[in-house]
């Protein structure tokens, strides 16, 4: 199984907005995916700074997503 299809590494699409665990120095914690490949290109929503992160590094830095099960009120 390759890294791109590994269940541990989430899949990303261009234009998707992701939230990081730590805020960027500008204060924003949301980024827009601009490139998908061996590494992922990101643009800060707050200041426009562009960075590239390896998929595994990005997966480690992402804010945990809530699943549909935990988001539903009971």
N, C-alpha and C positions, 0 to 999 in steps of 0.2 A: 504494500500500500504506500503510495507517495505521500509527501507532506501535505500537498494541496487537497487530497481526499481523506486525510486522517480525521477521525471523529473528534480528536482533541483540538483541532484547529478550525475555528469557524470560517464559513465562507462569506465573502464580502462582494458587494456589487457597486459599481461606479454610481455616485450620487447618493449613496446611503449615508446617513448621519449616525455616528457612533459617539458614545460617551466614555471618557477615560476616568480612571480612579482618581488621579490627581489633576488639579487645574493647571492650565498653562500659565506662565507668568503674567499674561494679559488679563487673567481672571476667568477665561472661558474654559469649560471642560468638554465641549462638544466639537467634533471634527467631521468634515465631509470627506468621503473616500473619493479620490480623484484618479487613481490608477490601481489596477489589480494585476498582479503577476507574482514573481518570486518574492517581491517585497510589495508593500501596499503604500501608495501615495496618499497623504492626508493633507487637508487644508484646514487651519484653525478658523472656526466660525467667528471668533472675536476679532482677531487682528489680520487674518489672511496668511499667516506664516505657513509655508509648505515644508513637510518633512516626509521621509521614507522610513518605514519600519519593516523588519522581517515579519512574516505572518505570525510566527510563534511569539515574538516579542510583543506584537500588537495584541494578541490573544491574552497574554499575561497582564498587560496594562489596562485592558478594557474593564469597565464597570460591569459587574455581574448583571445579566439580563434576567428579568422575572419571567417565569414560564406562564403560560395561559392558566395552568392549574392554580398557582399561588396568587395570581392577580384577581381571580374571581372571588367576590364576597360570598360567604356561605350562609 
